[in-house]
Amino acid sequence: MTHTLRLAAAADLSRAPIDITAVLDHLVREADATAATSIGFPGAVDLDHTEVMTRLGGRLWNNIGDPADEGGIAHTRALERAVITWTADLLAMPAEDRWGYVTTGGTEGTLSALHAAHRRKPTARIYYSAAAHYSVAKVVRLLGAHGILVHARPDGEMDYAHLAEQLHRRRRFPAIVVATAGTTMTEAVDDTSRIRAVLDEHHAGGHLHVDAALSGIPLALDGRLSLDDASGIGSVAISGHKFFGTPTPCGIVLIRDHLRAAGSRVAYTATADTTITGSRCGLSAALLWHAIAVHGREGHRWRASEARRLAAYTVERLNAVGWPAWRHPHAFTVVLPTPPEHVRRKWLLATDGDTSHLICMPGITPGQVDAFVADIADTRPRIRPIPRPRPATASPASSHAR
């Protein structure tokens, strides 16, 4: 941050003048300067949202209350309903047993879904993988619930044997299980059929929620993620700013309608209080609607295919220069040993200890990959190639459950 921007950020806003243009210009220049090397976090950069931002960005669009409500101040609930319908149809969710809304992101979606499940079963234990998103543990704390940490395999997928063991130990309590479709570091996908089988085997019944923030839409386009009756899945949370690349964080939550409690009516807004935040960003709903309307299923299926193709190319190029890398077959995410600091200063990667990743989101180019690989190739000494981790039980992790 430059001296000018630091002064502006720290300035008392009650004292004029502040060079607003200079501050905003600096933010734009800073973002532009790092765009080409920002490859570690999942935000698509190939979709043009200018039309929506230009036409709607200058006023308040407040989708207060339930998406089915009408009236009130300017809103985009009709577009929100269209987004929910398109997504639920894509996931084969039964038309007579679906409900959802546009959220602030995957975290709110998981909070909304787990709140509905925990409200029905307040003594339930909530099971989630050690590779789950950090927000899941936060949601458990917010609900005042009991969380059970389940081991993850080295490739990021849940350890189903450990899940069964934990369920057996707490068989007198109802169960809520959070599966992940696209874990944070490796984009692993938990097998919901196996989780459902474990729940049934232990007569746990329970609610199965899927945190599908990154991979939900791509997997649904492939037919690999479904919320039909046979799936046994009660809810799903998806991010909008990842695969759809919206310029504001947002998401979609879908919950089976029979699993949630009806919200109370609020007299002065004439709406039903069914969502976590009440007032919701109507601009986000419009941006999601626009992304869907412009590209449709086939367009987004092509985007996902091209991103995976680039991810496969990235793995090949890294391995060719002696830097071991791997990916799950469905994934945009390429996992690699953490590069030296000077490489990480230039390239914005996601890093957890000795492991880093880059994500070939739609819009990332082969040229960016080639430039990154060139910087890796200049690193000495090179790392001897190692095989991708094979499925195995992870080392014991501590459980904070009771």
N, C-alpha and C positions, 0 to 999 in steps of 0.2 A: 504494500500500500504506500503510495507516495505521501510526501509531507503535506501537500495540499489537501489530499483526500482525508488524511488523518485529522487534520485541523477541522475540516468540514464535518466529519463524522462525530467529532468530540464537541463541536460547537454547541452553545446554548441556542436552541432554535428560536428563542424569543428575541435574540439580538440579530438585527440585520446590518449589513447585507451578507448573505451567503450566496456564493456563486453556484447556483443550482445546476446550470448547464455544465459547468466544469466537472462537478461531481458525477452527474449522469454520464457524461462523455467518457470519464475515466472508467466507470463500471463497464461500459460497452467495449471500450478498447481492451480492457483486461480480459473480458470474456472472449473477445475475438482472438486475442493473442494465444490463448490456451486451447481454443476449440480443436485445432488439428492434432493435439497430443492428449486430449481427454478421451481415453479409450478404456478406462477401468470401471465405469459405472453405467448402468443400463438406461440410457435415454436415447431413443431413436432420433435421428437428425435428418431424415429424408423427407419428411412431410412438411408442406407449406401451410401454415395456419394464418397467413397474413390476412386473408379475406375476412375471417371471423373476427380477428383482433381489430381490424380496421372498422368493420361495421358495428361491432357490439362492444368493443373494449372501452368506450367512453362513457358508459353509464352503468348503474347498479342493476344487476339481474339477480334477484333474491328468490331462490326456490325454497321458500320457507314451508315447513310442514311436510306432508306426505306427497310423493310424486303424483298421486291420483287427485290431489286437491286442485281446485281452480280458483281464479280470482286473486286479489291482493295486488301488491305492487308488481312492477315489471318482472316477469319470470320466463323461464324456458322449460317448464315442466313437460310440455308436449314433446320437446326434444329429449328430455331425460327419459320419458317413458319409452320413446323409440329406441334409445340406447339400451335400456334394460331388456326390452323385447328382443332386440337383435342378439344380444349376448346370451340371454336365456335360451333362445332358439338354437343358437350355435352349440350350446352345451346340452341340447336335448332335454331341457328341464320341463317337466309336465306343465302345460299351460294353466291347468286348474290349481296348481300348487306351487306358485312362484311369487316372490316379492323381492324388490330390491330398490336401490337408489344410488345416485352418484355421490361418492364420498370424497374426502380430502386426500385419500390414498389408501394403500393396503393396510396400514395400521388401523385406521378407523373401520375399515371393512371387517377386519378380524375382531376388533372390539365389539362392533355391532352384532356379529354372529355369535361370539362367545357369550355376550351379555344375554342374548335371547336363550341360548342353551343353558346357561348357568341359572337364569331366572326360573326355568322349568325344573331344574335339578340342582338346588342350592348346595347340596352335600357332595356334588360330583367332584372327582379329581380330574384335573386337566393334564393330559399327557402330551408332551411335545419333544421333538428330537433335539439333541445337542447341536445339530446343524440348522435348526430353525432360525428364522429372523429374530434379531434381538428384541423386537417389539412384542413378541409373543409372551415372554416372561414379564414384560411391563404390563401387558393387558391382564395377565393373571393376577398381578399385584393390585391393579386398579379395581378388579372385581372382588378382591378379598378372598380369592379362591385358593385351593391347594394345588400347586403345580408339581408334576412328576416329570423329571428329566429322564429321557430315554436315550440310550447310547446311539451314536451314528457310526456307520461304517467309514473306512478311510475315504471312500469316494463320495461321501456326503449323504447316502441313503440311510433311512432309519433302520435300526437293528430290531427286526420283528421278534426275535427270540427274547430280547430284553424287554420289549413291550409286553409280551405274554407274561414274563416273570413279574413285571411290575403290576399288571392287572390282577394276576393271581394273588399277590400279596395284599391287594386292596379290594378283593372281590365283593366285600360287603357294601362298597360305595359305587354309585353310578359313575360312568366314565364319559369324558369328553376327550376326543383325540384330535390333535391338530396335525394334519399331514402337510407336507410342503411340496409344491410343484415348482421347482426351480430354487434350490437352496442358494444362500447368499454367495458362497465362495466357489462352488463347483456346478451349480445349476442341476443338482441331482433331483430326481423325482421320486417321492415315496409312493409305493404301490398301494393304492387305496383298496384294491381287492384283497390283498393280503392282510391289511389292517382290519378290514371288515370281517374277514375270516377269523382273525384272532379275537375280535370282540365277540363274535358269535360263539366261538369255541368256549369262551369263558362266561357265556351267558350275560355279557355285560351290556348288551343293547347299545345304548349310548349314542352320542352325537358325534358325527365325523365331519370336521371342518377342513377345508383345503385352502391353505395360503398359497395362492397361485399368482402372486403379484407380477412376477416377470413372465413366467411360461404359460400362464393360463390360456391366453388367446392363441398363441402358436400351437399348443398341444390340442386345443379344441378344434382348430382348423385341420389338424391331422386326424381327428377322431380318437385321440388318445386320452382325452379328458371329457367325461360326460357326467351330467347330473340327472340321468334318467333314473327311473325307479329301481332298476337293477343295481345301480352304483352304490346305493346305501349312503350317499353323501348328502348331508343336510344343509351345507352352506359353502360358499366360496368367496374369496376376496381377490380382486384383480386390480393392478395399478393401471392408470390411464397414461401417465407420463413416461412409462417405459416403452412398451411396444408401439403405442399410438403416438408417442413423442409430443404430447401436449405441452405448451410452454408454461403451464402452471400445474403443480402437483394435484393429482386427483385419482379417483379409482371407482370401482364398481363393486358392490356387494350384492350377492343373491342369497336368499334364505328361503327354504321351503315355508310356504305361508302358514301351514298348520303348526309350525314349531315356534312361532312368535306370538307374543301377547299384543292385543290391540292397543294402540296408543289412545290416550285421553284427548278429548277435544279442547282446544284453547280458544276461548270465546273471542278475545280481541283480535286474533289473527284469522279466526274461522277456519282453522286447519287442525289436522290430527298430529299430535306430537309422537311420531313413530321413528324418528332418526336420532342419531347421537347429537348432532350439532344444532338441530332446529333450523336456523338460517343456513342455507347451503349455496355454494357458488354456481349460479346459473350459467356463467361463462364457461365453466368446466364442462357442463353438460353439452353446451353448444359446440365446444371444440371436439369432444368425443363424437358427437353426432356427425360433425363435418368430416372427420377422419373416416368414419364408417361409410358415409354416403358417397364420398369421392372415390373410394377404392373398393368397397364391397368385399365379399368373402374371397373371391379369386385374386383380387389385387393384394390383399393381405396375405393370402397363402403364398403368392409369388415373393413378397417381401421376406417372409419367414424362410423360404427356400434359399433365396440369395444370401441371407445372413448366415445360414448354416454352411452354405458353400464356402463363404469367405472364412468362416471359423475353421473348416477342414483345411483350407489352404494355409491358414496361419499356423496350425499344428505342423503341417508338412515343412513349412519354411523354417520354423524354429528348430525342429529336429534336424533339419539339413545342416544347420550351422552349429550343431552340437549342444543346443539348449533344450533339454527335455520338456515336452509339453504334451498335454492330452485334453480330450473333451469327451463328454457323453455324446452319443450319436445324435440326439435331438437338440443339443445345446448350442447357443451362441457363445458361450463362455469357454475360454481357453485357459487352462490351469498350467502354471509354470513355477519353477523355483524363483524366489524373490531376486530380482536383478540388483546389481550394486546401486549404491545411493545416487551416483551421478546420473544413472539412467532413470531412476525414479524421480529425480528432480525435474527432468524434462518431460517424462511421460506420466500422466495421472493414472496410476494403476490402483487397484484395490489390493491391499496387502494385509496378511495376518501371519506374523512371524516369518517362517521360511517359505510360505506359500503366497503367491500373487496370482491375479488373473487380469485378463483383458476381455472385453465383451464386444463381439462383432455385431453390434446392433445395426439395424437397417440405416444406411447412410454412411457408415464407416467404409472406407475405400481400400482397395488393394494397395494403393500408393501409401496410405498411412501404415498399413501392415508392413510393407517393404521397408519403410523408413525406420520403424521400430526394430525390425529384425536386423537391419544394418547396424543400428546402435548396439544391439545385443551381440552381434558377431564381432564387434570391436572390443568386447569385454574379454579380459584375460585374468585368470585362466578360465578356460571353458569347462563346463560341467559335463561329466560323462553321462550319456543318456541313461535314464532309468525307466523301467516299465510303469505304465499306469497302475495305480493301486488296485489290487484285486479285492473283491468283496470279502470282508472278514469282520469279525467282531472287534469293535473298537476297545481300547483299554478302558477299564472301569472309570466312569465319571461319577462325581458325587451327586447325590440327589438331595434337593432341598425340600422334599415333600414330607408331609406327615400322614 
